[in-house]
Each structure stands twice: as C-alpha cells, then as structure tokens.
Amino acid sequence: MTRVTLSPRWGVSATTSVRLDASTDEIWAVMQRLSRFVAADPYHTHLADAQGNRLETMPPRGTAIRIGHGVGFNWFDRVGTITRVVPGQCFAFTDLSQREPNAGFPHIYKYMLIPIGEDACELTLSVRGRWSARWLPRFAVRAWLGWVMIQANWSLRMHTTHRIDRLRRQNSKATTAPERKAANQ
C-alpha cells in the first residue's frame, strides 16, 4: 500500500508498506546494516556519520549523519540526525539541505516494523515534511512523490527479501557444517 497526501499548506505525508515473510528479528538484522538498508531507497546512495565514515551499524539517537543522494547526473549530500531508534521496532532520521534547513524539501524518514505473525511482518516507510518548491503545480508534486514512494516500495521489498534470503543461506550453512562433520565421523 502506498499513499501520498499534500496538505493546503504543502505538508507532505507519504507512506508505503511491504509485507515480508520474515520475523522482526530477521528484518531488524537487515535494517541494522544501516548504510546498505537506507541505500535501498532509489535516491539514497549511502549513509555516513558527520566525518564521512559509512554507517554499517545502527548508531544511537542524536548521531549527526550525511545522506548521499543521487538523481541522474546530480549527486549531492544532505545532512540529518538519527531521531529515533527502538531496536526491533523502528528508526527515524531527518533529511535536510546543507545550505538551509527549510530548503530542498526538509523531511523525516521513519522505518517501522509491525509484526503480523510469528514469521511475517509489515515494514512501513513514512516520509513527512514540508514541500519547498512551491512553484511546481500541486498535481505534479503529488505525482512525483507517488512515483518515488512506489519505487521505494519495490526497492525495499527486493532489497530486504534478498538480504533475508542471504542471511538464511549463511545461517543454514553454518549450522549444517558441524552436523555433516558429526555424521561423517
């Protein structure tokens, strides 16, 4: 499910959800590889700390970050802060322009895990902020944000499913190797 709303005052609320056949622990393990997970978004290339070191683990709340963006030939960094980390449930960060906090569509990304059953979850991405390029027609803004969220949905589904399958294969190899050795003795 993907939904985008644009308020009369240009407030953006965009949400997309993916149902995944995996436990919250499995999905959280994928999410904790933060730079790779955030790069599943079609416009984010990487996530780094303020010094430019890639974030391969979940940093604590309050950590200053740099978010690499790429659209076509236009590559640039934005800045932000990790605003929320609840292990196994959610994390959020701000995504702001380097030149001015209220320019360039300042927004908050929030990823949330909702258990559906023992081996199924819903991974929800919500983006909230205020659209700053008000010279664009409202229908074009809604259409653009809808397209971006549909791409994010597809990317989240593909990236997370691929990573979970990979972790499961690694875990099955790790547990079956000792079993094979014991059987051969």
C-alpha positions as CSV (number, residue, x, y, z in Angstrom):
1,M,0.0,0.0,0.0
2,T,1.3,3.4,-0.9
3,R,-0.4,6.7,0.0
4,V,0.7,10.3,-0.6
5,T,-1.1,13.4,0.7
6,L,-0.3,17.1,0.2
7,S,-2.0,19.5,2.6
8,P,-3.1,23.0,1.7
9,R,0.0,24.3,3.5
10,W,2.3,22.0,1.4
11,G,2.7,19.5,4.2
12,V,3.7,16.1,2.8
13,S,2.7,12.8,4.3
14,A,3.8,9.8,2.3
15,T,3.6,6.1,3.4
16,T,4.4,2.8,1.8
17,S,4.2,-0.7,3.4
18,V,5.7,-4.0,2.4
19,R,4.6,-7.4,3.8
20,L,7.5,-9.7,4.3
21,D,7.6,-13.4,5.2
22,A,10.2,-13.0,7.9
23,S,10.4,-12.4,11.7
24,T,11.0,-9.0,13.1
25,D,14.5,-10.2,14.2
26,E,15.4,-11.2,10.7
27,I,14.2,-7.9,9.2
28,W,15.9,-5.9,12.0
29,A,19.2,-7.6,11.3
30,V,18.9,-6.3,7.7
31,M,17.9,-2.8,8.8
32,Q,20.9,-2.6,11.2
33,R,23.3,-2.7,8.2
34,L,22.2,0.9,8.0
35,S,24.1,2.3,5.0
36,R,23.1,-0.6,2.8
37,F,19.5,-0.6,4.1
38,V,19.0,3.2,3.5
39,A,20.6,2.8,0.1
40,A,17.7,0.5,-0.9
41,D,15.8,3.8,-1.4
42,P,16.3,4.7,-5.1
43,Y,17.6,8.2,-4.4
44,H,19.8,7.5,-1.4
45,T,23.3,6.2,-2.2
46,H,24.8,5.9,1.3
47,L,24.6,7.0,4.9
48,A,27.6,8.2,6.8
49,D,28.5,9.9,10.0
50,A,29.4,13.6,10.1
51,Q,33.1,12.7,9.3
52,G,32.1,10.7,6.2
53,N,32.5,7.2,7.6
54,R,29.9,4.8,6.3
55,L,27.4,3.7,8.9
56,E,27.4,-0.1,8.8
57,T,25.6,-0.5,12.2
58,M,22.8,1.3,13.9
59,P,24.1,4.5,15.6
60,P,22.5,5.9,18.7
61,R,19.8,8.6,18.7
62,G,21.3,12.0,18.2
63,T,24.0,10.9,15.8
64,A,24.7,13.5,13.1
65,I,24.6,11.9,9.6
66,R,25.3,12.7,5.9
67,I,22.9,11.2,3.4
68,G,24.2,10.7,-0.1
69,H,21.6,11.4,-2.8
70,G,21.7,10.7,-6.5
71,V,19.3,11.6,-9.2
72,G,20.6,11.2,-12.8
73,F,23.9,13.0,-13.0
74,N,23.1,15.1,-9.9
75,W,24.9,13.7,-6.9
76,F,25.0,15.5,-3.6
77,D,25.0,15.1,0.2
78,R,22.3,16.2,2.6
79,V,22.6,16.3,6.4
80,G,20.4,15.0,9.2
81,T,20.2,13.4,12.6
82,I,19.1,10.0,13.9
83,T,16.0,11.0,15.7
84,R,14.7,7.6,17.0
85,V,16.0,4.1,17.5
86,V,13.8,1.4,19.1
87,P,15.6,-1.9,18.5
88,G,13.5,-4.4,16.7
89,Q,10.8,-1.8,16.0
90,C,11.8,1.4,14.3
91,F,14.3,4.0,13.5
92,A,14.0,7.5,12.0
93,F,16.2,10.3,10.7
94,T,15.9,13.8,9.4
95,D,16.9,14.6,5.8
96,L,17.8,18.3,5.3
97,S,19.5,20.6,2.9
98,Q,23.1,21.5,3.8
99,R,22.5,25.1,2.7
100,E,19.4,25.9,4.7
101,P,17.3,23.7,7.0
102,N,14.0,24.8,5.4
103,A,15.1,24.5,1.8
104,G,15.1,21.5,-0.5
105,F,12.1,19.6,1.0
106,P,13.1,19.1,4.6
107,H,11.6,15.8,5.8
108,I,11.8,12.9,8.3
109,Y,12.2,9.3,7.2
110,K,10.7,6.7,9.6
111,Y,11.0,2.9,9.1
112,M,8.7,0.8,11.3
113,L,8.3,-2.9,11.8
114,I,4.9,-4.3,12.7
115,P,4.6,-8.0,13.4
116,I,1.8,-9.8,11.6
117,G,2.6,-13.2,12.9
118,E,5.5,-15.3,14.1
119,D,7.2,-15.3,10.6
120,A,5.6,-12.3,8.9
121,C,5.9,-8.5,9.3
122,E,4.9,-5.3,7.7
123,L,7.8,-2.9,7.0
124,T,6.4,0.6,6.7
125,L,8.3,3.7,5.4
126,S,6.8,7.1,6.2
127,V,8.1,10.4,4.9
128,R,6.8,13.6,6.4
129,G,7.9,17.1,5.7
130,R,7.1,20.4,4.0
131,W,7.4,20.8,0.2
132,S,9.6,23.8,-0.5
133,A,9.5,24.0,-4.3
134,R,6.0,25.7,-4.3
135,W,6.4,26.9,-7.9
136,L,5.6,23.4,-9.1
137,P,1.9,22.5,-9.6
138,R,0.4,20.5,-6.8
139,F,-0.6,17.7,-9.0
140,A,3.0,17.3,-10.3
141,V,4.3,17.2,-6.7
142,R,1.8,14.5,-5.7
143,A,2.6,12.5,-8.9
144,W,6.3,12.8,-8.3
145,L,6.1,11.8,-4.6
146,G,3.8,8.9,-5.5
147,W,6.3,7.7,-8.1
148,V,9.1,8.0,-5.6
149,M,7.2,6.0,-3.0
150,I,6.2,3.3,-5.4
151,Q,9.9,2.9,-6.3
152,A,10.8,2.9,-2.6
153,N,8.3,0.2,-2.0
154,W,9.7,-2.0,-4.8
155,S,13.3,-1.4,-3.7
156,L,12.5,-2.1,0.0
157,R,10.8,-5.4,-1.0
158,M,13.6,-6.5,-3.3
159,H,16.5,-5.4,-1.0
160,T,15.0,-6.8,2.2
161,T,13.9,-10.1,0.7
162,H,17.3,-10.6,-1.0
163,R,19.2,-9.8,2.3
164,I,17.0,-12.1,4.4
165,D,17.4,-15.0,1.9
166,R,21.2,-14.4,2.0
167,L,21.2,-14.4,5.8
168,R,19.1,-17.6,5.9
169,R,21.5,-19.3,3.5
170,Q,24.5,-18.3,5.6
171,N,22.8,-19.5,8.8
172,S,21.9,-22.8,7.3
173,K,25.5,-23.4,6.0
174,A,26.8,-22.5,9.5
175,T,24.5,-24.9,11.3
176,T,24.8,-27.8,8.8
177,A,28.6,-27.9,8.6
178,P,29.0,-29.3,12.1
179,E,26.1,-31.7,11.6
180,R,27.8,-33.0,8.5
181,K,31.1,-33.4,10.2
182,A,29.5,-35.3,13.1
183,A,27.7,-37.6,10.7
184,N,30.9,-38.4,8.8
185,Q,32.7,-39.5,12.0
